[in-house]
Amino acid sequence: MPKSPMPFFWYELMTTDLDAAEAFYPKVVGWTAQPFDVAPGMPRYVVMNVGERGVGGLMTMPEDAAKMGMPPAWLGYIHTKDVDAATASLEEAGGTVHRQPDDIPGVGRFAVVADPQGATFMFLQPNGPDQPVVPASTPGHIGWHELYTSDWKAAFDFYSDQFGWVDAGDFDMGPMGTYQTFTAGPESGGGIMNKPQQIPVPVWQFYFNVPAIDAAAKRVTDNGGKILMGPMEVPGGSWIVQCQDPQGAHFALMAPVR
């Protein structure tokens, strides 16, 4: 029996300047910032909302991660109904567990893991009910998930076997190799490719939806960020830019029009 797809469903920025990030992303993406009422002793956390719905959060990078030289980065959470079982299965399939399952008071149970090629992500088993699925193209939501890896075929097989992701076709990109697309449920999809030389380690990149790409790119640079690639049109007619925020975290923007 096919496994029910387990998609990414929450996104988190670990940054060196939480106040600056809290100011930057609402101006660029259109999110509304909302402080999250954390338990006593927990670090400050800011939720990014689209209307009444949270889509991601911002937090100061943990001290141990900073000491290890981790740069500011966006990380994704994969939804699971059983974090402990998902973590054990991932480890058995060749993945790495960076932090064993633990509880976040009032939120759920999580783990920090990596796939067999080394790309880091997290599991979350939320306490509350699932939020309703929204169309992938909704402004402010995450429209695409892109994995840069060292072995695209092995990576796709891993995510397919572990999380029920489905082959949605592949594209020959010439010297850049194969681009394998996937779906992870009715409103979640993305692509997997071998990383270019300038990306040092396997990593996930997330595309935030905006109404128009040129205006969004200007908001990035006007607010101290950088455009690393684009604007460019991709198959299907969407426009993208790949960006870096003022603290150095990579992200991308996606729009239906230029």
C-alpha positions as CSV (number, residue, x, y, z in Angstrom):
1,M,0.0,0.0,0.0
2,P,1.5,3.4,-1.0
3,K,2.6,5.6,1.9
4,S,0.6,8.8,2.4
5,P,2.9,11.7,1.4
6,M,4.6,13.6,4.2
7,P,5.3,17.1,2.9
8,F,7.2,20.0,4.2
9,F,4.8,22.2,6.1
10,W,6.7,24.7,8.2
11,Y,9.8,26.7,7.5
12,E,12.2,28.3,10.0
13,L,15.0,30.8,9.6
14,M,17.9,30.6,12.0
15,T,19.6,34.0,11.9
16,T,22.3,36.1,13.5
17,D,20.1,39.2,13.8
18,L,16.4,38.4,14.6
19,D,15.3,42.1,14.7
20,A,16.8,42.7,11.2
21,A,15.2,39.5,9.7
22,E,11.8,40.4,11.3
23,A,12.0,43.7,9.5
24,F,13.3,42.4,6.2
25,Y,10.9,39.5,5.3
26,P,7.6,41.3,5.7
27,K,8.8,44.0,3.4
28,V,10.0,41.5,0.8
29,V,7.4,38.7,0.9
30,G,4.5,40.5,2.4
31,W,4.3,38.5,5.6
32,T,3.0,39.9,8.9
33,A,5.3,39.3,11.9
34,Q,3.7,38.0,15.2
35,P,5.7,37.3,18.4
36,F,5.1,33.7,19.5
37,D,4.3,33.1,23.2
38,V,7.1,30.8,24.1
39,A,7.5,28.9,27.4
40,P,9.7,30.6,30.0
41,G,13.4,30.2,29.3
42,M,12.8,29.5,25.6
43,P,14.4,31.9,23.0
44,R,12.3,34.6,21.3
45,Y,10.4,33.3,18.3
46,V,8.6,35.4,15.6
47,V,5.9,33.8,13.4
48,M,5.5,34.9,9.8
49,N,1.8,35.0,8.9
50,V,-0.2,35.1,5.6
51,G,-3.5,36.5,6.8
52,E,-4.4,34.5,9.9
53,R,-2.2,31.5,9.0
54,G,1.4,31.0,10.0
55,V,3.7,29.7,7.4
56,G,7.1,30.0,9.1
57,G,9.1,31.3,12.0
58,L,12.3,33.3,12.7
59,M,14.7,32.6,15.6
60,T,18.2,33.5,16.7
61,M,20.7,30.8,15.7
62,P,21.5,28.5,18.7
63,E,24.9,29.2,20.2
64,D,26.2,25.6,19.5
65,A,25.3,25.9,15.8
66,A,27.0,29.3,15.5
67,K,30.1,27.8,17.2
68,M,30.1,25.0,14.6
69,G,30.3,27.7,11.8
70,M,26.7,27.2,10.6
71,P,25.7,30.2,8.5
72,P,22.2,31.7,8.7
73,A,19.8,29.4,6.9
74,W,16.2,28.5,6.2
75,L,15.3,24.9,7.3
76,G,12.1,23.0,6.5
77,Y,10.0,20.7,8.7
78,I,8.5,17.5,7.3
79,H,5.2,16.6,8.9
80,T,5.0,13.3,10.7
81,K,2.5,11.6,12.9
82,D,5.3,9.8,14.8
83,V,8.6,11.6,15.1
84,D,10.3,8.7,16.9
85,A,9.4,6.2,14.2
86,A,10.3,8.6,11.4
87,T,13.7,9.3,12.9
88,A,14.5,5.6,13.4
89,S,13.4,4.8,9.9
90,L,15.6,7.7,8.5
91,E,18.6,6.5,10.4
92,E,18.1,2.9,9.2
93,A,17.9,4.2,5.6
94,G,21.3,5.9,5.9
95,G,20.3,9.3,7.2
96,T,21.9,11.2,10.1
97,V,20.3,12.3,13.3
98,H,21.7,15.6,14.5
99,R,19.2,15.9,17.4
100,Q,17.2,13.1,18.8
101,P,13.4,13.5,19.1
102,D,12.5,16.0,21.8
103,D,9.4,18.0,22.9
104,I,8.8,21.7,22.3
105,P,6.3,22.8,25.0
106,G,3.0,23.7,23.6
107,V,4.0,22.9,20.0
108,G,4.9,19.3,19.4
109,R,7.7,16.8,19.1
110,F,10.6,17.4,16.8
111,A,14.0,16.0,15.6
112,V,16.9,17.5,13.5
113,V,18.1,15.1,10.8
114,A,19.8,14.9,7.5
115,D,19.3,12.7,4.4
116,P,22.0,10.3,3.3
117,Q,23.7,12.9,1.2
118,G,23.8,15.4,4.1
119,A,21.0,17.9,3.5
120,T,19.5,18.9,6.8
121,F,15.8,19.2,7.6
122,M,13.6,18.6,10.6
123,F,10.6,16.4,11.6
124,L,7.7,17.8,13.5
125,Q,4.8,16.0,15.1
126,P,2.5,18.9,16.0
127,N,0.2,18.9,19.0
128,G,-2.6,20.7,17.3
129,P,-4.9,19.8,14.4
130,D,-3.6,20.0,10.9
131,Q,-4.1,23.3,9.1
132,P,-6.1,23.1,5.8
133,V,-4.2,22.7,2.6
134,V,-3.9,25.9,0.5
135,P,-3.1,26.1,-3.2
136,A,0.7,26.0,-3.8
137,S,0.5,29.3,-5.7
138,T,-1.0,31.3,-2.9
139,P,1.0,34.6,-2.3
140,G,3.2,34.4,0.7
141,H,3.1,30.6,0.9
142,I,5.9,28.3,-0.1
143,G,5.5,27.4,-3.8
144,W,8.5,25.2,-4.5
145,H,11.1,23.1,-2.6
146,E,14.4,22.5,-4.3
147,L,17.1,20.1,-3.2
148,Y,20.7,20.6,-4.3
149,T,22.5,17.2,-3.6
150,S,25.4,15.0,-4.6
151,D,23.3,12.2,-6.1
152,W,19.9,13.2,-7.3
153,K,18.7,9.7,-8.1
154,A,19.7,8.3,-4.7
155,A,18.2,11.4,-3.0
156,F,14.8,11.0,-4.8
157,D,14.7,7.3,-4.0
158,F,15.3,8.1,-0.3
159,Y,12.5,10.8,-0.1
160,S,10.2,8.6,-2.1
161,D,10.7,5.6,0.1
162,Q,10.7,7.4,3.4
163,F,7.9,10.0,2.8
164,G,5.8,8.8,-0.1
165,W,6.9,11.5,-2.6
166,V,5.9,10.8,-6.2
167,D,7.9,11.2,-9.4
168,A,6.4,14.1,-11.4
169,G,8.8,13.9,-14.4
170,D,12.4,14.9,-15.1
171,F,14.1,17.5,-17.3
172,D,17.4,17.3,-19.1
173,M,19.3,20.5,-18.3
174,G,22.3,19.7,-20.5
175,P,25.6,20.3,-18.7
176,M,23.7,20.9,-15.4
177,G,22.3,17.3,-15.5
178,T,18.9,16.0,-14.7
179,Y,16.2,18.0,-12.8
180,Q,13.8,15.5,-11.0
181,T,10.5,16.9,-10.0
182,F,8.2,15.4,-7.4
183,T,4.9,15.9,-5.6
184,A,4.5,15.4,-1.9
185,G,0.7,15.7,-1.7
186,P,-1.9,17.7,-3.6
187,E,-0.4,21.2,-3.0
188,S,3.3,20.5,-2.3
189,G,6.1,19.8,-4.9
190,G,9.6,20.6,-5.9
191,G,12.7,19.4,-7.7
192,I,16.0,17.6,-7.0
193,M,19.2,18.1,-8.9
194,N,23.0,17.6,-8.4
195,K,24.4,20.8,-6.8
196,P,26.6,23.1,-8.8
197,Q,30.2,23.4,-7.7
198,Q,29.7,26.8,-6.0
199,I,27.2,25.2,-3.5
200,P,29.6,23.5,-0.9
201,V,27.2,21.0,0.6
202,P,23.8,19.5,-0.1
203,V,21.0,21.8,1.0
204,W,17.3,22.6,0.6
205,Q,16.2,25.9,-0.8
206,F,12.6,27.2,-0.5
207,Y,10.7,29.5,-2.9
208,F,8.3,32.0,-1.4
209,N,5.4,33.1,-3.6
210,V,5.1,36.8,-4.6
211,P,2.8,38.5,-7.1
212,A,5.4,39.8,-9.6
213,I,9.1,39.0,-9.7
214,D,10.7,42.3,-10.7
215,A,9.0,44.3,-8.0
216,A,9.9,41.6,-5.5
217,A,13.6,41.6,-6.6
218,K,13.7,45.4,-6.1
219,R,12.3,45.0,-2.6
220,V,15.1,42.5,-1.8
221,T,17.9,44.9,-2.9
222,D,16.1,48.0,-1.5
223,N,16.2,46.4,1.9
224,G,19.8,45.2,1.9
225,G,19.5,41.8,0.4
226,K,21.2,40.4,-2.8
227,I,20.0,38.9,-6.0
228,L,22.2,35.9,-6.7
229,M,20.4,34.6,-9.9
230,G,17.6,35.8,-12.1
231,P,15.1,36.9,-12.8
232,M,14.6,33.9,-15.1
233,E,11.6,32.1,-16.5
234,V,11.2,28.4,-15.6
235,P,9.2,25.6,-17.3
236,G,5.5,26.2,-16.7
237,G,5.9,30.0,-17.1
238,S,6.7,31.1,-13.6
239,W,9.5,33.6,-12.9
240,I,12.1,33.1,-10.1
241,V,15.0,34.9,-8.4
242,Q,17.4,33.4,-6.0
243,C,18.4,35.7,-3.2
244,Q,20.4,36.2,0.0
245,D,19.1,38.2,3.0
246,P,21.3,40.8,4.7
247,Q,22.6,38.2,7.3
248,G,23.5,35.7,4.5
249,A,20.6,33.2,4.5
250,H,19.7,32.0,1.0
251,F,16.0,31.9,-0.2
252,A,14.2,32.2,-3.5
253,L,11.1,34.0,-4.8
254,M,8.6,32.8,-7.3
255,A,5.9,34.6,-9.2
256,P,3.4,34.0,-12.0
257,V,4.5,37.1,-13.9
258,R,7.6,39.1,-14.4
